[in-house]
Amino acid sequence: MSLPTTAKFATTAVHAGAEPDPTTGARATPIYQTTSYVFNDVDHAAALFGLQAFGNIYTRITNPTQAVLEARLAALEGGSAALALASGHAAQFLAFQTLLEPGDEFIAGRQLYGGSINQFNHAFKKFGWNVVWADATDPASFARAVTPRTRAVFCESIANPGGLVVDLPAIADVAKQAGVPLIVDNTLATPYLCKPKDFGADIVVHSLTKFIGGHGNSIGGAIVDCGTFDWLGSRHRYSSLIEPSPSYNGMVFAETFGPMAFAIAARVLGLRDLGPAISPFNAFLLLTGVETLPLRMQRQTDNALAVARWLGTQSKVAWVNYAGLETSSNHSLQQKICPKGAGAVFTFGLKGGYEAGVTFVSGLKLFSLLANIGDTRSLVIHPASTTHRQLQDDERSAAGAGPDVVRLSIGIEDIDDIIGDLEQALAAV
Ligand SMILES: *Cc1c(COP(=O)(O)O)cnc(C)c1O
């Protein structure tokens, strides 16, 4: 069997990249729990090591279970190739490691997952990669941040934790003017709600841990190469892409691999040498999860809209920040960037501030208080005391995680039970 090129999203989510196992006929993709692969002979081994032939050598670099997940993600995002990794953070790390040299800069919208703010401000500094912060609600702030050392632009499509829908085409314009790739973290939207490539992204990164896996059982990440950036024609020198690679007999990746050059360089240089490989078992669980992505995402988005509307009618609620609400200042952008819905993660504030937030969160019974999003289960967190705790006060507020903020990630449960739980917890405030 093979997937028609006209296959729609829900069909792609179930089938892309997978074939029945040629040896056993197994219909589900097997977990290839192996470290290494037998070579046909010495010449075959030499061709694999030299990248003259595609094939498996060692599971740090490629694995057949991982390969199906990669093909599935590339197809869903409309990209040319993908690389699955141990975590979302590993995906960001390898994406930047493939692009940047010490002393280079990249511009990032400051409305980001708290862990990404830490990664950029602290871990990346040790490599000499300098983040320059901009405001994701103001594309002109990205333009003002461009310098001769700028080598990439980064933002989330729907920003965690505030659920802000970002003006990707405007930010893509800035990246184009600067001659650098736009990297979009599409974790909260997933390709079901938004395909960043359609709005000018060159590279998409994911935490598969969240909605793609969708069941809160495995950590994983991915880089998707959209195949759109012209490395050879760029006025900047991206050395991993355009310089002869000393460890591959002087091969120039952008010449040899064309639109897949970035994904391949990130794999055979970055992943090979730095090592954050995904386990075959996690790749299998994430692959199982992605099959139901469109069903879960639509249900969670519909539930989230119903919860946001209900919260808006409650006298103890100070504000609700959900781009799916017609009253939101972010609503018109949401209609343009992710018209199927604003996702399942959003924030609201209680009139009683910090104290009320703590009482409310403690009173929930169906919702789990934990540091994750995108599970089938409804989740709640108080970002100021958890995910965004390590940040400075001003960074926290700028990221949409002030002291009164409660973040919800709405699950697939029955909406009556979700609202019932919120109602009883609110009554105790
Ligand atoms: C969770 C998350 C990450 C980090 O992913 P891990 O899989 O936890 O490493 C990055 N970006 C966003 C938007 C996230 O929600």
The ligand as an SDF file (V2000), in Angstrom:
LIG
                    3D

 15 15  0  0  0  0  0  0  0  0999 V2000
    7.6670   21.5560   26.7480 C   0  0  0  0  0  0  0  0  0  0  0  0
    8.0720   22.5430   25.7340 C   0  0  0  0  0  0  0  0  0  0  0  0
    9.3820   22.5830   25.2390 C   0  0  0  0  0  0  0  0  0  0  0  0
   10.4690   21.6600   25.7380 C   0  0  0  0  0  0  0  0  0  0  0  0
   10.1930   20.3510   25.3900 O   0  0  0  0  0  0  0  0  0  0  0  0
   10.6970   19.0590   26.2430 P   0  0  0  0  0  0  0  0  0  0  0  0
   10.1690   17.9340   25.4560 O   0  0  0  0  0  0  0  0  0  0  0  0
   10.0910   19.1890   27.6010 O   0  0  0  0  0  0  0  0  0  0  0  0
   12.1800   19.1540   26.2710 O   0  0  0  0  0  0  0  0  0  0  0  0
    9.6780   23.5090   24.2710 C   0  0  0  0  0  0  0  0  0  0  0  0
    8.7450   24.3720   23.8110 N   0  0  0  0  0  0  0  0  0  0  0  0
    7.4780   24.3640   24.2690 C   0  0  0  0  0  0  0  0  0  0  0  0
    6.4920   25.3280   23.7210 C   0  0  0  0  0  0  0  0  0  0  0  0
    7.0980   23.4490   25.2390 C   0  0  0  0  0  0  0  0  0  0  0  0
    5.8280   23.4580   25.7000 O   0  0  0  0  0  0  0  0  0  0  0  0
  1  2  1  0
  2  3  1  0
  2 14  2  0
  3  4  1  0
  3 10  2  0
  4  5  1  0
  5  6  1  0
  6  7  2  0
  6  8  1  0
  6  9  1  0
 10 11  1  0
 11 12  2  0
 12 13  1  0
 12 14  1  0
 14 15  1  0
M  END
$$$$
